[in-house]
Amino acid sequence: QALNSGYHLAYLIGALLVGVALVVAFTVLRSGDGPGAVPEPVADAGPEPALAEAG
């Protein structure tokens, strides 16, 4: 019994970490700020210099 108590603690810690990972993943994926999010429009600063010179 004493030999298994360490395993029970390890399983409990592992299960808690999986639960925390699921909560974090769900929160990050639902926030919409990931790489697939639509970027906000940037104020128009005019044509790029290289394009203006190419004419």
VENVENMO-V121656 format. One record per residue. RES is the residue in three letters. SS is DSSP state (H for helix, E for strand, - for the rest). BURIAL is b if it has 16 or more other C-alpha atoms within 10 Angstrom, else e. D_FIRST is the distance of its C-alpha to the first C-alpha in whole Angstrom. Layout:
res ss burial d_first
RES SS BURIAL D_FIRST
RES SS BURIAL D_FIRST
//
This chain:
res ss burial d_first
GLN - e 0
ALA H e 4
LEU H e 5
ASN H e 5
SER H e 7
GLY H e 10
TYR H e 10
HIS H e 10
LEU H e 13
ALA H e 15
TYR H e 15
LEU H e 16
ILE H e 19
GLY H e 20
ALA H e 21
LEU H e 23
LEU H e 25
VAL H e 26
GLY H e 27
VAL H e 29
ALA H e 30
LEU H e 31
VAL H e 33
VAL H e 35
ALA H e 36
PHE H e 37
THR H e 39
VAL H e 41
LEU H e 42
ARG H e 43
SER H e 45
GLY - e 48
ASP - e 48
GLY - e 47
PRO - e 49
GLY - e 50
ALA - e 52
VAL - e 56
PRO - e 57
GLU - e 59
PRO - e 63
VAL - e 64
ALA - e 68
ASP - e 70
ALA - e 72
GLY - e 74
PRO - e 75
GLU - e 73
PRO H e 75
ALA H e 75
LEU H e 76
ALA H e 79
GLU H e 80
ALA H e 80
GLY - e 82
//
